[in-house]
Amino acid sequence: MSRERYHMTRARRQHEQIKMRLRLHGSSLAEVAREMSVTRTTVTAVCQGRCRSQRIEAAIAAKLGVTAEQLWPERYRATPGELP
C-alpha cells in the first residue's frame, strides 16, 4: 500500500472514530455545524483534514472534552523552522 493511500485510510479511520465519539457524547458533526453557522460539508472537511479551521477543530474537540491538539496531534506538531 502506498504511503498516500495509507494516509487517506488513516485519516478516514480517524474521522469515523471522531464521529463515533461525538455520538457517544450525544452530539454530531451536524450539530457542530449548526452551532457554528457553517455547513456540514465544511465541518466534515475539517474533521477529515481536507482543510483546516482552528475554530472548527476546537469546537469538535470541546464537544469531546479534549483540546484540538490532543485530538489531532499531527496537525499541531511544529516542524523545524515553523512556529507551534
N, C-alpha and C positions, 0 to 999 in steps of 0.2 A: 504494500500500500504506500503510495507516495506521501510525502510529508504534508503536502497541501490537503490531500483527502483526509489524512489523519486529523489535521487541524479542524477541518469542517465537521468531521464526525465528533470530535471532542467538543466543539462549540455547540453543536446540536444537542449533544447529551447534556451539557451544562444548562442549556436553555430549557430543556424538558424537566430537569431537576428543579430549576427555579420555579417553573410553573407549578410543579407538584408541591413544592414547599409553600408557595403562595396559597394554593388551595387548602393545605393543611392549616394555614393561618387564617382561613376564611376570607381570602382575597383573591385577586386575579390581575393579570396584566391589563385587562379591560378596565378594571376598577381604577388602577393607577392612571390609565389614560384619561378616564372621566374626571378624576380628581385634579389632574394637571391641565385639563382642557387641551389635550393633544390627541392625535389619532391613535388607535390601537396599533396601526401599522408602524408608527414611529416608535412606540414603546417596545414592540416586538423586535424591530430592527436594532434598537439599543441593546436589548436583552441578548440578542443573538451575536452582537458585536459587529454588525454590518455598518453601524455608525456610532458615534459617541455623543453622549449628553451627560455631563456630570450631574445635572439636576435630576434627570430621569433615573440614572443609576442610583443616586442617593435615595430617591423615593421608593424604588423597588427594594433596596436594601433595608430601608427603615421599616417597611411592611414585614420584613423577616427578622427585625430586631438585631441587625448587624450593620456594619459600615460597608460602603461600596468597595473599599479596599479589601475587606475580608471576603466579600462575595466574588469579586473579580481581581484577585491579586496580580494576575498577569497584565492587567490594564494599567495598574498603578505602580508597577516596578519602574524605577528610574534606570535608564540606560546611561552608559558613560557619556558625559557631556550634556546631559539632559536634566532639567530640574525635576524633582519628585512631584 
